[in-house]
Amino acid sequence: MKKKFYLILSIIVLISVNMSAQFLNSEGKSPFVDIIRDTRESVVNIQVEGTRKITYGNRNFDDEVLRFFFGPREIERPFSAMGSGFIFRRDGETVYIITNNHVAEGGRDGVITVTLADKEKLTAEIVGLDPDTDLAIIKINVNPNIHVVVAELGDSDNLEIGEWAIAIGNPFGQLGLHRTVTVGVISAVGRSGFNFGSSSPMLQDYIQTDAAINPGNSGGPLLDINGKVIGVNAAITTPSGGSVGIGFAIPINMAKKVAEDFLTRGHISRAFLGIETQDVTPELSGTLGLNEISGALVTRVQNDSPADKGGLLAGDVILEVNNHKIEDVAKFRIVIADSPIGERIPLKIIRDNNERTIYVTLTSRPDQRTNESVEEKTPSLDLGMRLDTLNSEAAQRLNIRAETGLAIVQVIPNSPAAKVGIRSGEVLLALDRTDLKTISDYNAIIEKAEREEMTTLLAYVLSRDEIYRFIPISIEK
């Protein structure tokens, strides 16, 4: 009996030793050592500092005369942000870095300083900001003789739950914990539906990991066991402000497309269908004739949009887009955004309990078209605000709650609106002392300002913290 016991014990020990050996490198160390050695120096520290003009008004003045004489006042307030990033490309003296939009966006009004692995500090420029994905591309210029490490980008389309995940970043930047390494696994893929406040991206397809991610890690790389970047660390869910093992990274394939668009086109190119949607619930699936709880339920079709022209109707359930299965609204948004523009593509839908296929030709999103493509329908004067109705999908995504006005869904960097501190997620209640209910109301005021060669327009804005402000916007000639 003892012989059998010792034999079994010996076999277990041999198996354990053999399995342990598989997780050691040629030097008898953890394979993570080689991965970090090859990639760690591609990670940079990013610090953004500057001052921003804030306009205040008295929300208690309901009388127009009082508002006119006791209007807004401006003060300059300093701001700062810290995060991480990683080098993904070098062209001669120009080095390109991927980070988060919420890390780099302050660079529009301030200075972005990048600290390399050798502690050299360089001033960076913004190549492009994409709030829809919370991604940003910045660049620095280096001496041609300076060696920098370029991270190798992997493929995030075929990740499996349980794979190794390695995060590198600068947690709690004020403590100087640069290029901290944490290890875990991929906990889930395709996570979406999160509200991170005003910076919540519209396109969410997160990789979830239990590799510790803390404030300051944002923009750093998430690596696989081969040392390739599979994600961009972006957010955490936590009751304490620190890591509790639930961190989120943007898939690197999404980041690749954003980077390619900015570097080749100078802007993001995304397709537009022109509908509003909601997720299918268990209660709805039976009444809609669905065999499973999936798809995107159409709640509204915009007039003269690609969806309208293709025959899509409110009440239709979209099951597939261009042969890509649609599991929910989050997946639908990503598939549409990445679909080809100008090509006729199939949409498999359920209508009146019957499955059918219709065809649509997607256009570019209205806020991404060139000035020439929208010049006939909108005034040439541009304050830099992209507006939508309060019940639109964009307004819902930004969690805008108001009874009247227009939702400010985007503010263009360095535009007249941006320079006076107007931000996305706010509500434009009135312009030139005229209440706003529709986009046509806004365009009429802008056309009037053009005709009369006005130099300033007074905006009445409801901020995200429910403060009412009058803001004078200078019109740039």
Residue pairs with C-beta under 8 A, 6 or more apart in sequence:
23 30
23 31
24 30
24 31
25 31
25 33
25 34
27 33
31 225
32 166
32 181
32 183
34 227
35 166
35 223
35 225
35 226
35 227
36 166
36 168
36 181
38 149
38 227
39 149
39 151
39 152
39 168
39 221
39 223
39 227
39 229
40 117
40 149
40 168
40 179
40 181
41 116
41 117
41 148
41 149
41 179
42 86
42 87
42 88
42 117
42 148
42 149
42 150
42 151
42 221
43 84
43 85
43 86
43 117
43 151
43 168
43 169
43 170
43 179
43 220
43 221
44 84
44 85
44 86
44 87
44 97
44 114
44 115
44 116
44 117
45 82
45 84
45 114
45 115
45 170
45 173
45 178
46 82
46 83
46 84
46 85
46 97
46 99
46 103
46 104
46 112
46 113
46 114
46 115
46 124
46 138
46 219
47 80
47 81
47 82
47 112
47 113
47 115
47 173
48 79
48 80
48 81
48 82
48 103
48 104
48 106
48 107
48 110
48 111
48 112
48 113
49 78
49 79
49 80
49 106
49 110
49 111
49 113
50 78
50 79
50 80
50 106
50 107
50 109
50 110
50 111
51 76
51 77
51 78
51 79
51 109
51 110
52 76
52 77
52 78
52 79
52 109
52 110
52 421
53 74
53 75
53 76
53 419
53 420
53 421
54 74
54 75
54 76
54 77
54 421
55 72
55 73
55 74
55 420
55 421
55 469
55 470
55 471
55 472
56 72
56 73
56 74
56 75
56 467
56 469
57 67
57 71
57 72
57 73
57 467
57 468
57 469
57 470
57 471
58 67
58 70
59 467
59 468
59 469
61 67
61 70
64 433
67 470
71 458
71 470
71 472
72 469
72 470
72 471
72 472
74 420
79 106
79 109
79 110
80 106
81 102
81 103
81 106
82 103
82 170
82 173
82 174
82 216
83 99
83 100
83 102
83 103
83 104
83 169
83 170
83 173
83 216
83 217
83 218
83 219
83 220
84 99
84 103
84 168
84 169
84 170
84 216
84 217
84 218
84 219
84 220
84 233
85 97
85 98
85 99
85 103
85 114
85 138
85 219
85 220
86 97
86 98
86 99
86 151
86 168
86 219
86 220
86 221
86 229
87 95
87 96
87 97
87 148
87 149
87 150
87 151
88 96
88 97
88 98
88 150
88 151
88 153
88 229
88 259
89 95
89 96
89 150
89 259
89 263
90 96
90 148
90 150
92 144
93 141
93 142
93 143
93 144
94 139
94 140
94 141
95 139
95 140
95 141
95 142
95 148
96 127
96 137
96 138
96 139
96 259
96 263
97 114
97 124
97 137
97 138
97 139
97 140
98 135
98 136
98 137
98 219
98 232
98 255
98 259
99 135
99 136
99 137
99 138
99 218
99 219
99 232
100 134
100 135
100 136
100 218
100 219
100 232
100 234
101 129
101 130
101 131
101 133
101 134
101 135
101 136
101 199
101 201
102 134
102 199
102 218
103 136
103 218
103 219
104 112
104 126
104 129
104 136
104 138
104 219
105 129
105 131
105 136
105 413
106 112
107 124
107 125
107 126
107 138
108 126
108 129
108 413
108 414
108 418
109 418
111 123
112 123
112 124
112 125
112 126
112 138
113 121
113 122
113 123
113 124
114 121
114 122
114 123
114 124
114 138
114 140
115 121
115 178
116 122
116 148
117 149
117 179
120 146
122 140
122 141
122 142
123 140
124 138
124 139
124 140
125 138
125 139
125 140
126 136
126 137
126 138
126 413
127 136
127 137
127 138
127 139
127 262
127 263
128 136
128 137
128 258
128 261
128 262
128 266
128 267
128 268
129 136
129 413
130 136
130 258
130 262
130 268
131 199
131 201
131 202
131 410
131 424
132 201
132 202
132 203
132 268
132 270
132 337
133 201
133 203
133 250
133 254
133 255
133 258
134 199
134 201
134 234
134 235
134 250
135 232
135 250
135 254
135 255
135 258
135 259
136 219
137 258
137 259
137 262
137 263
142 148
151 221
151 229
152 227
152 228
152 229
153 228
153 229
153 252
153 256
154 223
154 224
154 226
154 228
154 229
154 230
154 252
155 228
155 230
155 252
155 253
156 207
156 230
156 231
156 251
156 252
156 253
156 254
157 251
157 253
159 186
159 189
159 207
159 224
159 230
159 251
160 186
161 185
161 186
161 187
161 188
161 189
162 185
162 186
163 185
163 186
163 224
163 225
164 183
164 184
164 185
164 186
164 224
164 225
165 183
165 184
165 185
165 186
165 207
165 209
165 210
165 211
165 222
165 223
165 224
165 230
165 231
166 181
166 182
166 183
166 211
166 222
166 223
166 224
166 225
167 181
167 182
167 183
167 184
167 209
167 211
167 212
167 213
167 217
167 220
167 221
167 222
167 223
167 233
167 247
167 249
168 179
168 180
168 181
168 220
168 221
168 223
169 179
169 180
169 213
169 214
169 216
169 217
169 218
169 219
169 220
169 221
169 233
170 177
170 178
170 179
170 180
170 216
170 217
170 220
171 177
171 180
171 212
171 213
171 214
171 215
171 216
171 217
172 214
172 215
172 216
173 216
177 216
180 217
182 211
182 212
182 213
183 211
184 209
184 210
184 211
184 212
184 245
185 209
185 210
185 211
186 207
186 208
186 209
187 208
187 209
187 210
187 245
187 246
188 207
188 208
189 206
189 207
189 208
190 205
190 206
190 327
190 330
190 331
191 204
191 205
191 206
191 207
191 208
191 248
192 204
192 205
192 206
192 328
192 330
192 331
193 204
193 330
194 200
194 204
194 206
194 235
194 237
194 248
195 399
196 235
197 399
198 398
198 423
198 424
198 425
198 464
200 397
200 398
200 399
202 333
202 394
202 397
203 254
203 333
203 334
203 337
204 330
205 250
205 251
205 254
205 330
205 331
205 334
206 234
206 235
206 248
206 249
206 250
206 251
207 222
207 230
207 231
207 248
207 249
207 250
207 251
208 246
208 247
208 248
209 222
209 231
209 247
209 248
209 249
210 245
210 246
210 247
211 222
211 247
212 243
212 245
212 247
213 233
213 236
213 243
213 247
213 248
213 249
214 236
214 242
214 243
215 236
215 241
215 242
217 233
217 247
218 233
218 234
218 235
219 232
219 233
219 234
220 232
220 233
221 229
221 231
221 232
221 233
222 229
222 230
222 231
222 232
222 233
222 249
223 229
223 230
224 230
229 252
230 249
230 251
230 252
231 249
231 250
231 251
231 252
232 249
232 250
232 252
232 255
233 247
233 248
233 249
234 248
234 249
234 250
235 247
235 248
236 243
236 244
236 246
236 247
236 248
237 244
237 246
237 248
238 244
238 246
254 334
257 338
258 268
261 267
261 268
261 269
262 268
267 368
268 368
269 341
269 364
269 368
270 337
270 338
270 364
270 365
270 368
271 336
271 337
271 338
271 339
271 340
271 341
271 362
271 363
271 364
271 365
272 305
272 306
272 336
272 362
272 363
272 364
272 365
272 366
273 305
273 306
273 307
273 312
273 336
273 360
273 362
274 301
274 302
274 305
274 306
274 307
274 308
275 298
275 299
275 300
275 301
275 302
275 305
275 307
275 312
276 298
276 299
276 300
276 392
276 393
277 296
277 297
277 298
277 299
277 318
277 329
277 332
277 393
278 296
278 297
278 299
278 329
279 296
279 297
279 328
279 329
280 288
280 290
280 293
280 294
280 295
280 296
280 297
280 317
280 328
281 293
282 293
284 297
285 292
285 293
288 297
288 317
288 350
288 353
289 350
289 352
289 353
289 354
290 317
290 350
294 319
294 325
294 326
294 327
294 328
295 317
295 318
295 319
295 326
295 327
295 328
295 350
296 317
296 318
296 326
296 328
296 329
296 332
297 315
297 316
297 317
298 307
298 312
298 313
298 314
298 315
298 316
298 317
298 318
299 314
300 314
301 307
301 308
301 312
301 313
301 314
302 308
306 360
306 361
306 362
306 363
307 360
309 360
309 361
310 347
310 358
310 359
310 360
310 361
311 358
312 347
312 349
312 358
312 360
313 351
315 351
316 349
316 350
316 351
317 349
317 350
317 351
318 326
318 332
318 347
318 348
318 349
319 325
319 326
319 348
319 349
319 350
319 355
320 326
320 346
320 347
320 348
321 332
321 335
321 336
321 339
321 345
321 347
322 335
322 339
322 340
322 345
322 346
322 347
323 346
324 335
325 331
326 332
326 335
336 362
339 345
339 362
340 362
341 362
341 363
341 364
342 361
342 362
342 363
343 361
343 362
344 359
344 360
344 361
345 359
345 360
345 361
345 362
346 357
346 358
346 359
347 357
347 358
347 359
347 360
348 355
348 356
348 357
349 355
349 356
349 357
349 358
350 356
363 369
364 373
366 374
367 386
367 410
371 380
378 443
379 443
379 446
379 447
379 450
380 450
381 446
381 449
381 450
381 475
382 412
382 415
383 415
383 416
383 417
383 446
383 457
383 473
383 475
384 411
384 412
384 414
384 415
384 416
384 417
384 418
385 408
385 410
385 411
385 412
385 415
385 417
385 422
385 428
386 408
386 409
386 410
386 411
386 412
387 406
387 407
387 408
387 409
387 428
387 439
387 442
388 394
388 395
388 406
388 407
388 409
388 439
389 395
389 406
389 407
389 438
389 439
390 400
390 402
390 403
390 404
390 405
390 406
390 407
390 427
392 407
392 409
394 407
394 409
395 407
395 409
398 407
398 409
398 424
398 425
399 425
400 407
400 425
400 427
402 427
402 429
402 462
404 429
404 435
404 436
404 437
405 427
405 428
405 429
405 430
405 435
405 436
405 437
405 462
406 427
406 428
406 436
406 438
406 439
406 442
407 427
407 428
408 417
408 422
408 423
408 424
408 425
408 426
408 427
408 428
408 461
409 424
410 424
411 417
411 418
411 422
411 423
411 424
412 418
416 473
416 474
416 475
416 476
417 459
417 473
419 474
420 471
420 472
420 473
420 474
421 471
422 459
422 461
422 471
422 473
423 463
423 464
425 464
426 461
426 462
426 463
426 464
427 461
427 462
428 436
428 442
428 459
428 460
428 461
429 435
429 436
429 460
429 461
429 462
429 468
430 436
430 459
430 460
431 442
431 445
431 457
431 458
431 459
431 460
432 445
432 448
432 449
432 454
432 457
432 458
433 458
433 460
434 441
434 445
435 441
436 442
445 457
448 454
449 457
449 475
454 475
455 474
455 475
456 472
456 473
456 474
456 475
457 472
457 473
457 475
458 470
458 471
458 472
458 473
459 470
459 471
459 472
459 473
460 468
460 469
460 470
460 471
461 468
461 469
461 470
461 471
462 468
462 469
463 469
